[in-house]
Amino acid sequence: TQFLDEVETAQRYVDELAAMDIHNIVLVTHQGYQNDIALASQVTGVDAIVGGDSHSLLGDFDDLGFDTEGDYPTLATNADGERVCIVQAWQYSHVVGQMELTLRDGKTSSCRGTPHLIINDDFVKQVDDPDPEAEPDDTIDAELTEEERAEVLELLDSVPGAELVEPDAAAAAVLQEFADEVDVLSEQEVATAGEALCLNRLPGDDRSSGTVGCAPDTEATSGAEADVNGGFIQQIVTDAFLARAFRADLAIQNAGGVRIPIPAGPITIGDVYTLLPFSNTLVELTLTGQEIDDVLEQAIENFLDDGGSTGSYPYGSGIRYDVDLSAAPGARVTNVEVKDRDTGVWDDLDLTKTDYVVVTNSFIASGRDGYDAFGVAFDDGRVVDTFIDYAQGFFDYLEEDLAGGTVFVPAPSEFSTQSFTGP
């Protein structure tokens, strides 16, 4: 397989088509929105680019709470100063893009378009879980009242591009055949849990108590303790992310991004995608040592001082520390050490170092869940999105790194939380 320069290759084929008296060219790419913008400025003879790979939502959907990356279409100019129209339609067919080009004398004289956000009318709302055993931030889905439903419909009607649709019966029937195959695939075993892989957001919490053999003080065969080191499955997931991010120095993951405990026994593909169910990718950030120290403090401050969820509690791989929630803000995480991937030696986090590569999930990479220092690096452009689905990354870890074998809880020395003091 030869990997050729994108700009040179695009220009070569544009010139070849121009020699055949074809003067309106649309590039179909799969290299990401920002790369499309950069490409447009370096080529001649291109009128439009229909792109993919970065899953970029373009247009104006602010009223629906969606963050968009640019206009639809995005207007750029090519190397001759002529107009180039760039579009992309998000992901998973949630959006159907519609672009209209006006072409005159081999050039784009104008373009416009609408990204149609496809929505069904099966609305639900999230409410506090009434179960007395539920955590304070646990929610369940509930039906809307007629008044609430009318408000939603009115809002959707006011947003250009928001389209209510009914499933096509014939298409749904075809899709069901594939859905049935997915159900079968989800039961395929990919590894084995050698013991209960308990879920704890904070060390010692009872989130998975009473399930799969877990309790707040469960001790693993390795000696790791759930009330000291925290969630076994969160640590394993974080270890998997670091194993699959080959240039990263360490991994950091929010506790709430891992959703279920896993009992001893077979681990199926369905388990993997229930464990990590969101549309997140593995993202690499380049951070200073000080920013790493800061983000650990910020993640804890998010739920202690800012009213956020305990789901922001940080887990890491290739990094370990002591946590004291009773300490003053900024002093809750101490004795931070980083493990050298080549030598396996632990050493103090170097606060002056400027090029630590941290792999995380795309949700917190942009600064959500209190991970503010991540957001600064993200906005600065110190970010590489691998576009590897994070559940796929965990699947690859089980299949490739563990060869489909048995998963055990790591030794206590490998856990990110080495000691824990409650508030």
Disulfide bonds with the S-S distance in Angstrom:
Cys85-Cys111 1.96
Cys198-Cys214 2.09
